[in-house]
Amino acid sequence: QNKIENYCLALNDCGGIYLNGMEMTASEIQVISNEISGGYGNTAGTPWPYKFMSSAIYLDWGARNTSVLQNIIKNVRSLGGAIQINAGNGNWISQNTITQEPINRYVYPMITLSQDYSAIPALGLAEGHKDMSNNIIAQNKFIAPWTSFGHILLLNGCSESFKNMMLSFDSNAPEKFDIRYMNLPGFLSVPPRTMDFH
């Protein structure tokens, strides 16, 4: 049980709690009952000054079979969302409470799923990093004062296979989600649409 506040002040593309599965070893880890708030991301000196990446819980590069349970997350300025899964499978995201209030008139995502397949050979990663199946996102509470919808961002190749990544996407509140697609370093590639999960 950690309390993490105002993190990623000097770095970008980081997390309040960060797991990296690049060697396929970040597996079966439990992230439970933490309070995380105020992730900022510092884009000074980066090629993309508006690409804030500072997820509260960041499951990066193939982190898999991770349990992310009963965490309280508030106000994270990150395209990676409050919780990000990048190229991971079999992760269980459940019973978390995520509150995202507007920051400079923009509300950042609750959840982001991302996968840049082009980076896999360049980084010498195993083919297993292409597997984003069997993720469970269930029984979470998403709070955004600006809308009755949750907000999910799909990055880099995830837009065509969102439902295929989910073993379960049930019993979240609310059940309607505003789905947005983006291929970095660009902006939204298609207009946002709403999906209703029951």
C-alpha atoms as a printed R data frame, in Angstrom:
    type eleno elety resid chain resno       x       y       z
1   ATOM     1    CA   GLN     A     1   0.000   0.000   0.000
2   ATOM     2    CA   ASN     A     2   1.840   3.028  -1.334
3   ATOM     3    CA   LYS     A     3   0.790   6.654  -1.618
4   ATOM     4    CA   ILE     A     4   2.370   8.249  -4.677
5   ATOM     5    CA   GLU     A     5   1.867  11.931  -5.494
6   ATOM     6    CA   ASN     A     6   3.242  14.325  -8.125
7   ATOM     7    CA   TYR     A     7   5.473  11.896  -9.968
8   ATOM     8    CA   CYS     A     8   7.205  12.091 -13.382
9   ATOM     9    CA   LEU     A     9   8.124  15.731 -12.787
10  ATOM    10    CA   ALA     A    10  11.527  15.426 -14.487
11  ATOM    11    CA   LEU     A    11  10.928  12.525 -16.910
12  ATOM    12    CA   ASN     A    12   8.409  11.555 -19.553
13  ATOM    13    CA   ASP     A    13   7.171   8.106 -20.629
14  ATOM    14    CA   CYS     A    14   7.252   6.845 -17.065
15  ATOM    15    CA   GLY     A    15   4.813   5.738 -14.394
16  ATOM    16    CA   GLY     A    16   3.881   6.068 -10.750
17  ATOM    17    CA   ILE     A    17   4.226   2.276 -10.661
18  ATOM    18    CA   TYR     A    18   6.091   0.969 -13.715
19  ATOM    19    CA   LEU     A    19   6.541  -2.637 -14.809
20  ATOM    20    CA   ASN     A    20   8.633  -3.512 -17.863
21  ATOM    21    CA   GLY     A    21   8.260  -6.969 -19.390
22  ATOM    22    CA   MET     A    22  10.836  -6.492 -22.136
23  ATOM    23    CA   GLU     A    23  12.550  -9.738 -21.149
24  ATOM    24    CA   MET     A    24   9.130 -11.368 -20.670
25  ATOM    25    CA   THR     A    25   9.858 -11.742 -16.955
26  ATOM    26    CA   ALA     A    26   7.441  -9.170 -15.502
27  ATOM    27    CA   SER     A    27   4.728 -11.700 -14.829
28  ATOM    28    CA   GLU     A    28   2.254 -12.553 -12.081
29  ATOM    29    CA   ILE     A    29   2.970  -9.354 -10.135
30  ATOM    30    CA   GLN     A    30   0.284  -7.856  -7.885
31  ATOM    31    CA   VAL     A    31  -0.343  -4.096  -7.692
32  ATOM    32    CA   ILE     A    32  -2.969  -3.706  -4.979
33  ATOM    33    CA   SER     A    33  -4.488  -0.913  -2.843
34  ATOM    34    CA   ASN     A    34  -2.246   1.999  -3.819
35  ATOM    35    CA   GLU     A    35  -3.220   5.674  -3.959
36  ATOM    36    CA   ILE     A    36  -1.700   7.483  -6.938
37  ATOM    37    CA   SER     A    37  -2.294  11.061  -8.067
38  ATOM    38    CA   GLY     A    38  -0.746  13.970  -9.915
39  ATOM    39    CA   GLY     A    39   1.243  12.343 -12.708
40  ATOM    40    CA   TYR     A    40   2.504  15.078 -15.022
41  ATOM    41    CA   GLY     A    41   5.186  13.991 -17.466
42  ATOM    42    CA   ASN     A    42   7.903  16.439 -18.497
43  ATOM    43    CA   THR     A    43   8.106  16.742 -22.274
44  ATOM    44    CA   ALA     A    44  10.866  19.367 -22.328
45  ATOM    45    CA   GLY     A    45  13.497  18.311 -24.856
46  ATOM    46    CA   THR     A    46  11.365  15.516 -26.348
47  ATOM    47    CA   PRO     A    47  10.284  15.348 -30.018
48  ATOM    48    CA   TRP     A    48   6.592  15.502 -29.050
49  ATOM    49    CA   PRO     A    49   5.926  18.372 -26.617
50  ATOM    50    CA   TYR     A    50   2.256  17.416 -26.211
51  ATOM    51    CA   LYS     A    51   2.805  13.685 -25.719
52  ATOM    52    CA   PHE     A    52   2.530  13.490 -21.951
53  ATOM    53    CA   MET     A    53   3.169   9.887 -20.868
54  ATOM    54    CA   SER     A    54   2.938   9.431 -17.104
55  ATOM    55    CA   SER     A    55   0.444   6.702 -16.308
56  ATOM    56    CA   ALA     A    56  -0.313   5.979 -12.674
57  ATOM    57    CA   ILE     A    57   0.146   2.251 -13.338
58  ATOM    58    CA   TYR     A    58   2.095   1.440 -16.492
59  ATOM    59    CA   LEU     A    59   2.319  -2.166 -17.660
60  ATOM    60    CA   ASP     A    60   4.909  -1.780 -20.395
61  ATOM    61    CA   TRP     A    61   6.454  -3.996 -23.076
62  ATOM    62    CA   GLY     A    62   4.791  -7.300 -22.450
63  ATOM    63    CA   ALA     A    63   4.114  -7.169 -18.730
64  ATOM    64    CA   ARG     A    64   1.614  -9.994 -18.393
65  ATOM    65    CA   ASN     A    65  -0.579 -11.861 -15.932
66  ATOM    66    CA   THR     A    66  -0.410  -8.835 -13.637
67  ATOM    67    CA   SER     A    67  -3.168  -8.154 -11.087
68  ATOM    68    CA   VAL     A    68  -4.020  -4.444 -10.727
69  ATOM    69    CA   LEU     A    69  -6.672  -4.355  -8.006
70  ATOM    70    CA   GLN     A    70  -8.368  -1.888  -5.663
71  ATOM    71    CA   ASN     A    71  -6.159   1.092  -6.492
72  ATOM    72    CA   ILE     A    72  -7.358   4.697  -6.201
73  ATOM    73    CA   ILE     A    73  -6.096   6.936  -9.007
74  ATOM    74    CA   LYS     A    74  -6.778  10.644  -9.462
75  ATOM    75    CA   ASN     A    75  -5.957  13.259 -12.085
76  ATOM    76    CA   VAL     A    76  -3.201  11.847 -14.255
77  ATOM    77    CA   ARG     A    77  -1.965  13.933 -17.217
78  ATOM    78    CA   SER     A    78  -1.017  11.150 -19.586
79  ATOM    79    CA   LEU     A    79  -1.992   9.931 -23.038
80  ATOM    80    CA   GLY     A    80  -1.166   6.596 -21.436
81  ATOM    81    CA   GLY     A    81  -4.238   7.018 -19.276
82  ATOM    82    CA   ALA     A    82  -4.492   6.340 -15.584
83  ATOM    83    CA   ILE     A    83  -3.670   2.700 -16.383
84  ATOM    84    CA   GLN     A    84  -1.815   1.691 -19.536
85  ATOM    85    CA   ILE     A    85  -1.257  -1.770 -20.998
86  ATOM    86    CA   ASN     A    86   1.426  -1.754 -23.700
87  ATOM    87    CA   ALA     A    87   1.850  -5.057 -25.532
88  ATOM    88    CA   GLY     A    88   0.801  -7.163 -22.551
89  ATOM    89    CA   ASN     A    89  -1.606 -10.056 -22.182
90  ATOM    90    CA   GLY     A    90  -3.522 -11.822 -19.442
91  ATOM    91    CA   ASN     A    91  -3.601  -8.771 -17.170
92  ATOM    92    CA   TRP     A    92  -6.419  -8.362 -14.643
93  ATOM    93    CA   ILE     A    93  -7.543  -4.758 -14.036
94  ATOM    94    CA   SER     A    94 -10.362  -4.794 -11.489
95  ATOM    95    CA   GLN     A    95 -12.025  -2.902  -8.623
96  ATOM    96    CA   ASN     A    96  -9.985   0.245  -9.225
97  ATOM    97    CA   THR     A    97 -11.457   3.746  -8.807
98  ATOM    98    CA   ILE     A    98 -10.198   6.251 -11.378
99  ATOM    99    CA   THR     A    99 -11.097   9.939 -11.298
100 ATOM   100    CA   GLN     A   100 -10.020  12.189 -14.167
101 ATOM   101    CA   GLU     A   101 -10.879  15.887 -13.945
102 ATOM   102    CA   PRO     A   102 -10.090  18.331 -16.771
103 ATOM   103    CA   ILE     A   103  -6.487  19.548 -16.973
104 ATOM   104    CA   ASN     A   104  -6.178  22.590 -19.254
105 ATOM   105    CA   ARG     A   105  -9.637  21.757 -20.633
106 ATOM   106    CA   TYR     A   106  -8.652  18.217 -21.597
107 ATOM   107    CA   VAL     A   107  -9.615  15.057 -19.774
108 ATOM   108    CA   TYR     A   108  -6.982  12.379 -20.129
109 ATOM   109    CA   PRO     A   109  -7.957   8.713 -20.605
110 ATOM   110    CA   MET     A   110  -8.962   6.278 -17.904
111 ATOM   111    CA   ILE     A   111  -7.410   3.321 -19.737
112 ATOM   112    CA   THR     A   112  -5.001   3.205 -22.678
113 ATOM   113    CA   LEU     A   113  -4.119   0.132 -24.716
114 ATOM   114    CA   SER     A   114  -1.102   0.475 -26.969
115 ATOM   115    CA   GLN     A   115   1.071  -1.611 -29.223
116 ATOM   116    CA   ASP     A   116   3.600  -0.496 -31.798
117 ATOM   117    CA   TYR     A   117   4.464  -3.690 -33.649
118 ATOM   118    CA   SER     A   118   7.096  -1.888 -35.697
119 ATOM   119    CA   ALA     A   119   9.241  -1.485 -32.581
120 ATOM   120    CA   ILE     A   120   9.381  -5.212 -31.855
121 ATOM   121    CA   PRO     A   121  12.110  -6.230 -34.348
122 ATOM   122    CA   ALA     A   122  14.034  -3.000 -33.753
123 ATOM   123    CA   LEU     A   123  14.217  -3.768 -30.048
124 ATOM   124    CA   GLY     A   124  14.924  -7.463 -30.565
125 ATOM   125    CA   LEU     A   125  11.783  -8.452 -28.680
126 ATOM   126    CA   ALA     A   126  10.146 -11.863 -28.771
127 ATOM   127    CA   GLU     A   127   7.090 -12.457 -30.958
128 ATOM   128    CA   GLY     A   128   5.126 -12.938 -27.743
129 ATOM   129    CA   HIS     A   129   5.029  -9.162 -27.449
130 ATOM   130    CA   LYS     A   130   2.450  -9.120 -30.245
131 ATOM   131    CA   ASP     A   131  -0.030 -10.979 -28.065
132 ATOM   132    CA   MET     A   132  -2.484  -8.656 -26.330
133 ATOM   133    CA   SER     A   133  -5.167 -11.253 -25.703
134 ATOM   134    CA   ASN     A   134  -6.989 -12.212 -22.517
135 ATOM   135    CA   ASN     A   135  -6.787  -8.890 -20.705
136 ATOM   136    CA   ILE     A   136  -9.597  -8.425 -18.176
137 ATOM   137    CA   ILE     A   137 -10.906  -4.947 -17.343
138 ATOM   138    CA   ALA     A   138 -13.865  -5.449 -15.028
139 ATOM   139    CA   GLN     A   139 -15.655  -3.997 -11.999
140 ATOM   140    CA   ASN     A   140 -13.801  -0.692 -12.107
141 ATOM   141    CA   LYS     A   141 -15.355   2.670 -11.284
142 ATOM   142    CA   PHE     A   142 -14.541   5.497 -13.683
143 ATOM   143    CA   ILE     A   143 -15.395   9.051 -12.601
144 ATOM   144    CA   ALA     A   144 -15.215  12.020 -14.975
145 ATOM   145    CA   PRO     A   145 -17.260  15.106 -14.024
146 ATOM   146    CA   TRP     A   146 -17.510  16.177 -17.661
147 ATOM   147    CA   THR     A   147 -19.365  13.130 -18.977
148 ATOM   148    CA   SER     A   148 -21.319  10.042 -18.033
149 ATOM   149    CA   PHE     A   149 -18.984   7.966 -20.220
150 ATOM   150    CA   GLY     A   150 -15.666   6.393 -19.416
151 ATOM   151    CA   HIS     A   151 -12.803   7.299 -21.746
152 ATOM   152    CA   ILE     A   152 -10.458   4.801 -23.400
153 ATOM   153    CA   LEU     A   153  -7.627   5.621 -25.788
154 ATOM   154    CA   LEU     A   154  -6.271   3.072 -28.250
155 ATOM   155    CA   LEU     A   155  -2.754   3.793 -29.492
156 ATOM   156    CA   ASN     A   156  -0.660   2.431 -32.336
157 ATOM   157    CA   GLY     A   157  -2.421  -0.438 -34.034
158 ATOM   158    CA   CYS     A   158  -4.957  -1.311 -31.360
159 ATOM   159    CA   SER     A   159  -8.031   0.171 -33.005
160 ATOM   160    CA   GLU     A   160  -8.938  -2.816 -35.163
161 ATOM   161    CA   SER     A   161  -8.772  -5.436 -32.463
162 ATOM   162    CA   PHE     A   162  -9.981  -3.832 -29.243
163 ATOM   163    CA   LYS     A   163 -12.622  -6.425 -28.391
164 ATOM   164    CA   ASN     A   164 -10.229  -9.235 -29.303
165 ATOM   165    CA   MET     A   165  -7.849  -8.025 -26.585
166 ATOM   166    CA   MET     A   166 -10.472  -8.356 -23.908
167 ATOM   167    CA   LEU     A   167 -11.248 -11.673 -22.294
168 ATOM   168    CA   SER     A   168 -13.709  -9.652 -20.245
169 ATOM   169    CA   PHE     A   169 -14.833  -6.026 -20.190
170 ATOM   170    CA   ASP     A   170 -17.772  -6.304 -17.835
171 ATOM   171    CA   SER     A   171 -19.439  -4.621 -14.864
172 ATOM   172    CA   ASN     A   172 -17.490  -1.389 -15.073
173 ATOM   173    CA   ALA     A   173 -19.260   1.806 -14.106
174 ATOM   174    CA   PRO     A   174 -20.238   3.426 -16.357
175 ATOM   175    CA   GLU     A   175 -20.766   0.758 -19.000
176 ATOM   176    CA   LYS     A   176 -20.577   3.222 -21.895
177 ATOM   177    CA   PHE     A   177 -17.158   4.244 -23.107
178 ATOM   178    CA   ASP     A   178 -15.903   6.958 -25.385
179 ATOM   179    CA   ILE     A   179 -13.352   5.178 -27.590
180 ATOM   180    CA   ARG     A   180 -10.665   7.300 -29.238
181 ATOM   181    CA   TYR     A   181  -7.913   6.178 -31.595
182 ATOM   182    CA   MET     A   182  -4.513   7.764 -32.071
183 ATOM   183    CA   ASN     A   183  -1.337   6.841 -33.874
184 ATOM   184    CA   LEU     A   184   1.536   8.781 -32.360
185 ATOM   185    CA   PRO     A   185   3.085  11.195 -33.014
186 ATOM   186    CA   GLY     A   186  -0.119  12.217 -34.826
187 ATOM   187    CA   PHE     A   187  -3.477  13.144 -33.422
188 ATOM   188    CA   LEU     A   188  -6.829  11.369 -33.434
189 ATOM   189    CA   SER     A   189  -6.966   9.253 -36.586
190 ATOM   190    CA   VAL     A   190 -10.753   8.805 -36.592
191 ATOM   191    CA   PRO     A   191 -13.565  10.625 -34.779
192 ATOM   192    CA   PRO     A   192 -14.331   9.323 -31.288
193 ATOM   193    CA   ARG     A   193 -17.230   6.925 -30.979
194 ATOM   194    CA   THR     A   194 -19.138   5.463 -28.085
195 ATOM   195    CA   MET     A   195 -19.235   1.750 -27.360
196 ATOM   196    CA   ASP     A   196 -21.678   0.210 -24.941
197 ATOM   197    CA   PHE     A   197 -20.383  -2.823 -23.035
198 ATOM   198    CA   HIS     A   198 -22.862  -5.047 -21.190
